Amino acid sequence: MANVASDALFVLIKSLSKSEKRYFRLQPLAEDGQHRLLFDAMEKLTEYDEEKLLKHLKGSPIADTISIAKNRLYHTVLKALASYHHKATARAEVMRLLQSIEVLFMRELFEQADKLVNSALKIARKNELSALQLELNEWKERILESMNIPANERYEMLSSNYSEMKAVLSSIQNEKEIAFMKWSWFAGYYTNGQPRQTEEHAHNEKLLSEIEALVPISMEAQIKSLQLKGAILLSLGKPSDSLQSLASLLQLLTQWELNGNENKSIQRNALANAAVISAQLKKPKEAKKYLDQLESCFAEGESQALLHSTALTIFLREKNSEEAYAYILQHKENIASSSLNFDIRESHVWFQSAVVCFIQEEFKESERFIQRFLQSTPANELLHLQCIAQVFNLIVQIELNNERYIPYALRNVQRFLITRNKAFDGEKKIFQFINETLKKRKSIQDKELWGWLESELLEVKKTDPLFFTYFDFHKWAKARALKTSFASVVFE
């Protein structure tokens, strides 16, 4: 049976550009051309299938030792890529120089090694490659102790090197403290969303004071600090201050060479958040400017879930559901596709698409999107949004008049939220409303039920506005009470 699982070598080869493939084929290979034969056979596959691969290799000696051959080729391709990109980034250049320094040191060519250390240190200092700088300082120490130089001169140079090492260590510690604060906060945010309880607000206020007291030393530390401050300020209901932090972050990134995919991701997320907050602050020109910059950051073939999520959020912030729906139809194929692994931004797009379709009264489409969100999101991810989505799905079922399904769905949603301590007042009022509709003997008359729900949710809105961030349950109840369309009420 064909092996349709993803294969590491296959994925690596498919990731290569035309110039990288050309460079690999020009390299002298030690396996009598067998590596190249396997490389070409892998490249011909559209998906990994070992049976098809073996057919391409029929008659070749490596067909009998395919696992060993794949492992060897995998590392050969990695070596070729390292050689091809040895000057692509400052980090790669320093890593190459470190290898050369070790070779020279082992040959006792200390003066030559010292010259390379000094060259590498210049690059590391300029680009704030702290960990590599520390390693270079260690090599400098070894080399100085081995060189035939006067004792006083050696002492002065070792002392200077030691002072630099202490400064680098202090910078690394500072950066990691800020990084840990950032990781801890975002881990909680991606699970639980913005705080809906007073004690969580107090925690964020305390954390903001701590991050402002911790002065970042390196550029990397400054970037992480601004990321965290922007996110905390937004969660505390200070969008203007959050936008200011994001603007400072984006300015910092323009002064700093983008360090591979990590800083590209930081830049994209900062642009996306700046666009959404600008729309929230009713600054459409700024929102459009940031959105255009974000769009220019994506190459053809890349996942554009972040761009779609940002665009849909802006449309909804600007009360333009028709354009949002047109955007979904325009990009439907791209939005409907999914990554092999869970993607937070894709999940957001599916939820947003469900809400947009609901506003447009395309309830079956809304159901498809929200079901996709619920089925694709792991139990330990986006818990806050999963809980809202569970309640929203109940609302969709009410609009679809799925009377037989609603009691079953209600029990599951109640169990889901209660076991996770996520059943707050807003959720409980909706559960109470649905339970009342299912009773034969009602405490509230049918004609008064919608008015009762609207009134109850209005009170909840005053104390827990975040419950209504992704979907305005209160406006939905109000529209039903007034017997008008949700679209005519939601953007009042």
Residue, then its C-alpha position, 0 to 999 in steps of 0.5 A: m500500500a502506498n505510503v501517503a505520509s509526509d516524508a522529511l526528504f520529500v518535503l525538503i526537496k519540494s521546498l528548494s528554489k530553482s537556483e538551490k536545485r541547480y546548485f545541488r546538482l553542480q556539487p560533486l557527490a560521493e555516491d557515484g551519482q546515486h544521490r542525484l538519481l534519488f534526488d531526481a526521482m523524489e522531485k518528480l513526485t507530486e506527493y510522497d508515495e514510496e511505491k511510485l518512488l521505487k518504480h522510478l528507482k527500479g534497477s538501481p542498487i539504492a532501491d534495496t537500501i532506500s531508507i539508508a539512501k534517503n537519510r544520506l541524501y537528506h543530510t547531503v541536501l542540508k550541507a549543500l543548502a548551508s554552503y549555498h546560503h553561507k553568506a545569506t545572513a549575518r548568522a550564517e556568515v558567523m557560523r561559517l567563520l566559527q568552523s574556520i576558526e576551529v580548523l585553524f586553532m586545531r592546526e595551531l595557526f593562532e594568529q590566523a584564527d585570531k584575525l578570523v575571530n576579530s572579523a566574526l566579532k565585528i559581524a556579531r556585535k553589529n547584528e547583536l548575535s549575542a549567543l554567537q558573540l559569547e562563543l566567539n569571546e570564548w574562542k578569543e580567550r582560548i586563542l589569547e592563552s595559546m598565542n606567544i605574546p607578552a604577559n602584560e599584553r595578554y592580560e589586557m586583552l583577556s581582561s577586555n574580552y572578559s568585560e565584553m563577555k560579562a556585558v553580553l551575558s547581562s544582555i542575554q539575561n535581560e532578553k530572556e527575562i523579557a522573552f519569558m514574560k512574553w511567552s507566559w502572557f501569550a500562552g495564556y492569551y491564546t488559550n483564554g483570550q482577553p480577560r473577562q474577570t477583574e482579577e485577570h485585569a489586575h494581573n495584566e496591570k501588574l505585568l505592564s508595570e514589570i515590563e516597563a520597569l525592565v529596560p531592554i538592552s538589545m534590539e531583540a529585547q526591545i522588539k519583544s518588550l514592544q510586542l508584549k506591551g502592545a498586547i497587554l495595553l489592548s487587553l486593558g482597553k487602551p487601543s491608542d496606547s497599544l497602537q503607539s507601541l505597535a508603531s514603535l515596533l514597526q519603526l524598530l523593525t525597519q532599522w533592523e535587518l529582518n532575521g529570517n522567518e521569525n522577524k517576518s512573522i513579527q512584522r506581519n503580526a504587528l501590521a495586522n494588529a495595527a490595521v485592526i486597531s486603526a479600524q477600531l479607532k475609526k481611522p480608515k486611512e491608517a487601517k488601509k495603509y497598514l493592510d496594504q503593507l501587510e499584503s505586500c509582505f506575502a509571496e505567491g503560494e504562501s498561506q494568507a490566513l493572517l491577511h484574510s483575518t485582518a481584512l475581514t476584521i476591518f470590514l466588520r469594524e467598519k460596519n461593511s458586511e456586504e464587502a466582507y461577504a464579497y471578500i469571502l466569495q472572492h477568496k473562497e477557495n483560499i479560505a476553504s483550504s487548510s494547512l496540514n497542521f492547526d493554524i490559529r489564523e485559519s481558525h479565526v478566518w473560519f469563525q469570522s466567515a461564519v459571522v459574516c454569512f450569518i449577518q447576510e442570512e446565509f445560515k447554512e454557509s454560516e453553519r458550515f464555517i462554524q462547524r469547520f472551526l469547531q471540528s478543526t480546533p484542538a481541545n487545548e487551543l483557542l479555548h476562549l474562542q471555542c466557547i464563544a463558537q459553541v454558543f454561536n453554533l446554538i444561535v445558528q441552529i435556532e435560525l435554521n429551525n433545527e428543533r430536533y438537534i437543539p436540545y442535544a446541542l444545548r446539553n453538549v455546549q453546557r457540559f463543554l463550558i461548565t467543565r472548563n469554568k467558562a460559563f459566565d453570565g452571558e452564556k447562562k442567560i442564553f442557555q436559560f432562554i433556550n431551555e425556556t423555549l423547550k419547556k411545555r410549561k413556560s415561565i415566560q410567555d413566547k411573545e415576551l421571551w425575545g424581549w426578556l433575552e434582549s434586556e438580560l443581555l444588555e445588562v451583561k454587556k455592561t459588565d462583560p463586553l468581551f462576550f460580544t466581541y466576536f458576535d453581538f448576541h445582544k443585537w441578535a436578540k434585539a433584532r428578533a425582539l423587534k422582528t427585523s433583520f440582524a443586519s439592520v441592528v448589528f451596526e447601529 
